[in-house]
Amino acid sequence: MKNISILKYILMLVSILFYLPLWSQTKSSKTLSVGDKLPAIHISKILNSSKAVRKIQDNSEKHLIIDFWSPYCSYSVKTFKELDSTQQLFKKDLEVIRVTRQTDLDLRKLFARSEIASNSKLPLVYSDSTLREFFPIELPHQVWVDNKGIIRAIANPQNFTVENVKKLIHNEGLNLLPMDHFQNFNPAQPLFMQANMSFMNNLEQFSYYTRYINGINQKAGNTVDPISKKVIRRAYYNMSVKNLIKLAYDNFGSGEKYGALSDDRRVIYERDDPEKFFMPTDNNELIEWEWNNTYCYEIKVLPENADKLPKMMKHDLQRFFNISVNEETRIVDGYALIISDKNKIPLSSGIGRSLTLYNQKSGITSVENQLVKQLIKSLEGKLRNDIIVDETNFKERILLQYKGKDNIQEMREELNKFGFDLIPKKVETKVLVIR
């Protein structure tokens, strides 16, 4: 009995050793690439063929396009007519073969519902497993082979045009869209983390935000579409929520309605957590505050949606940070700029540059060739917390220089020299209300 057991063991070992090379050969079939020579591949499951078994490239003098498709892909079905007509146009020089993993029954079902497919005369390989070993891409794609059997391209089916077929036949350079694909696509993993595909080239629209990213200073950037000249991407790095809101609601930092980013006088917080929005006055607390309360935000749209970008950013911020932002007109304590003596107002000639400059050394602010609204912006910058509205109704441009003051009484004395004054009153102004 012992000898019989040993004999059984030896026979089993020999059979395993005999099988191993065959198993290894099956599992290590080579994936072909551009530039490789197409081997002699024999196909037995094929429709529209005069031979029961044939080589994939029987007509070696012809160029070959192998079209991998699916009867359940609407685009693949639509291309039957184009493939057939192009095949007829170049029938002396070209052969088109369509290949699918689906069964002949699947094809029969397709023929029953599609006249275009049922009338096709192209060779149709079905239940394929052999060709897929050489070209394992899962999506519909095409393999372009020249008349010497050399693979010239593995490409997107959208490349199939008469012009490109002519280039193949005349052995000209092919510049086809590559067939990007996910070799081992995992639907449970974020799309952008999976390589082997030109993710950014296919990304038409996105927005995201992250927590504070160490190593990046507070920055902003944008991308302009070269054709429409419109901004299609905006990005902000390590910004506070308050600053992101002001950027979205005030023409991306122009300060026309709500002032500069550091100016909070027209932003009202009706929330219980203002510490998330206001920077601490103590610099020792600033680093920790930035870690917890600043964010990176980016949005990108198609050129045709460029005008919608500001509205989309507003919606993003409210959704991301669970806040409500409203533009309202309110009555608040402030000052009105009035004319005290029109004859004292220094007028500009209207010729030359228009600017507002502050000389830090002398403390003098120059308002050159500007409207009154620019003077008000300058005054608010000096007074910091006070809101000033224009009640001058003055339309001409002015030219003046005043010494910078942060005291309202001293500022009034300075303005009186130029025929203006500031009077305290309840003023109406636009504000951003965050709830």
Rosetta blueprint (number, residue, H / E / L):
1 M L
2 K H
3 N H
4 I H
5 S H
6 I H
7 L H
8 K H
9 Y H
10 I H
11 L H
12 M H
13 L H
14 V H
15 S H
16 I H
17 L H
18 F H
19 Y H
20 L H
21 P H
22 L H
23 W H
24 S H
25 Q H
26 T H
27 K H
28 S L
29 S L
30 K L
31 T L
32 L L
33 S L
34 V L
35 G L
36 D L
37 K E
38 L L
39 P L
40 A L
41 I L
42 H E
43 I E
44 S L
45 K L
46 I E
47 L E
48 N L
49 S L
50 S L
51 K L
52 A L
53 V L
54 R E
55 K E
56 I L
57 Q L
58 D L
59 N L
60 S L
61 E L
62 K L
63 H E
64 L E
65 I E
66 I E
67 D E
68 F E
69 W L
70 S L
71 P L
72 Y L
73 C L
74 S H
75 Y H
76 S H
77 V H
78 K H
79 T L
80 F H
81 K H
82 E H
83 L H
84 D H
85 S H
86 T H
87 Q H
88 Q H
89 L H
90 F L
91 K L
92 K L
93 D L
94 L E
95 E E
96 V E
97 I E
98 R E
99 V E
100 T L
101 R L
102 Q L
103 T L
104 D H
105 L H
106 D H
107 L H
108 R H
109 K H
110 L H
111 F H
112 A H
113 R H
114 S L
115 E H
116 I H
117 A H
118 S H
119 N L
120 S L
121 K L
122 L L
123 P L
124 L E
125 V E
126 Y L
127 S L
128 D L
129 S L
130 T H
131 L H
132 R H
133 E H
134 F H
135 F L
136 P L
137 I L
138 E L
139 L L
140 P L
141 H E
142 Q E
143 V E
144 W E
145 V E
146 D L
147 N L
148 K L
149 G L
150 I E
151 I E
152 R E
153 A E
154 I E
155 A E
156 N L
157 P H
158 Q H
159 N H
160 F L
161 T L
162 V H
163 E H
164 N H
165 V H
166 K H
167 K H
168 L H
169 I H
170 H L
171 N L
172 E L
173 G L
174 L L
175 N L
176 L L
177 L L
178 P E
179 M L
180 D L
181 H L
182 F L
183 Q L
184 N L
185 F L
186 N L
187 P L
188 A L
189 Q L
190 P L
191 L H
192 F H
193 M H
194 Q L
195 A L
196 N L
197 M L
198 S L
199 F H
200 M H
201 N H
202 N H
203 L L
204 E L
205 Q L
206 F E
207 S E
208 Y E
209 Y E
210 T E
211 R E
212 Y L
213 I L
214 N L
215 G L
216 I L
217 N L
218 Q L
219 K E
220 A E
221 G E
222 N E
223 T E
224 V E
225 D L
226 P L
227 I L
228 S L
229 K L
230 K L
231 V E
232 I E
233 R E
234 R E
235 A E
236 Y E
237 Y E
238 N E
239 M E
240 S E
241 V H
242 K H
243 N H
244 L H
245 I H
246 K H
247 L H
248 A H
249 Y H
250 D L
251 N L
252 F L
253 G L
254 S L
255 G L
256 E L
257 K L
258 Y L
259 G L
260 A L
261 L L
262 S L
263 D L
264 D L
265 R L
266 R L
267 V E
268 I E
269 Y E
270 E L
271 R L
272 D L
273 D L
274 P H
275 E H
276 K H
277 F L
278 F L
279 M L
280 P L
281 T L
282 D L
283 N H
284 N H
285 E H
286 L H
287 I H
288 E H
289 W H
290 E H
291 W H
292 N H
293 N H
294 T E
295 Y E
296 C E
297 Y E
298 E E
299 I E
300 K E
301 V L
302 L L
303 P H
304 E H
305 N H
306 A H
307 D H
308 K H
309 L H
310 P H
311 K H
312 M H
313 M H
314 K H
315 H H
316 D H
317 L H
318 Q H
319 R H
320 F H
321 F L
322 N L
323 I L
324 S L
325 V E
326 N E
327 E E
328 E E
329 T E
330 R E
331 I E
332 V E
333 D E
334 G E
335 Y E
336 A E
337 L E
338 I E
339 I E
340 S L
341 D L
342 K H
343 N H
344 K H
345 I L
346 P L
347 L E
348 S L
349 S L
350 G L
351 I L
352 G L
353 R L
354 S L
355 L E
356 T E
357 L E
358 Y E
359 N E
360 Q L
361 K L
362 S L
363 G L
364 I E
365 T E
366 S E
367 V E
368 E E
369 N E
370 Q E
371 L L
372 V H
373 K H
374 Q H
375 L H
376 I H
377 K H
378 S H
379 L H
380 E H
381 G H
382 K H
383 L H
384 R L
385 N L
386 D L
387 I L
388 I E
389 V E
390 D E
391 E L
392 T L
393 N L
394 F L
395 K L
396 E L
397 R L
398 I E
399 L E
400 L E
401 Q E
402 Y E
403 K E
404 G L
405 K L
406 D L
407 N L
408 I H
409 Q H
410 E H
411 M H
412 R H
413 E H
414 E H
415 L H
416 N H
417 K L
418 F L
419 G L
420 F E
421 D E
422 L E
423 I E
424 P E
425 K E
426 K E
427 V E
428 E E
429 T E
430 K E
431 V E
432 L E
433 V E
434 I E
435 R L
